[in-house]
């Protein structure tokens, strides 16, 4: 099972949106600095996760949440 998830940086308050089969493990990896693109923005907290049956479905949802309207939705729940 795949998930799309959104993390909020406690450092700069920006969002990171990604997909994973294990969002909690992925959060640990982000917070340990194992992801180059987010290393300087640690720590993070999960503000949203949604189940997607397949990796392809997760990618489609990820693209939506990275769009303007999707980001607006996530900003409202992550306040």
N, C-alpha and C positions, 0 to 999 in steps of 0.2 A: 504494500500500500504506500502511496506517495502523498506528500503534503506540500502545500504552499504555505509559507510562513513569513511573518513580518517581525523584524527586530527593531527596537528603538534604542538608539545610542543614549546612554545616560550622560555622556560627555558633551555631545553637540546637538542632541535631540532629533537628529535626522533618522530616517528610516532605511533599513536594508531589507529587501524582499528576495526570497530564494525558494528553492524546492529541495526536499530531502525525504528519505524514507524514515529518518529519525530526527525530528526537529530539536529535541532536547539535547541529543549528542552534538548536533550541529551548533547549537547555542554554546555548548562548552568549548567547541573548537574555535568559534569566533572569539569568545572571552579569553581563551588562552593565547590568542594572537597567531593562530595557525592559518588564518586567511589573510593574505597580503592586502586585499582591498579594504578590509575593515580593521586592521591591526591598530591603527592610530585613533580609532573612534571608540575603543573599548571603555567601559563595559556595556553590554547590551542586556535587554530583557525582551522576552517574547511578548508581543502585544496581540498577536493574531496567528491562528493556524487553521487551515481548512483541509479536509480530506479530499484527495483526488485519486480515483481508482488506478490510473496508469500514469507513467511518467509524461506521456504526451498531454494528458488532461491537466496535469500539474503545470506544465510549461505554458499552456493556454491561459490558465488562471493567473500564473505569474505575470504574463504579459499584460493582462487586464489590470492587476494591482500595481503594475509599474506605469500604467497610463495615468493621465491627469485625473480622471474621475475615480479610478481605483485608489490612487494616492490620497485623494481628498477624503474618501471613505476611511482609510487607515489613519489619517491624521485625526479625524474626529473621534475614533475609538481609542487612540493612543494618548489622548490629552491627559 
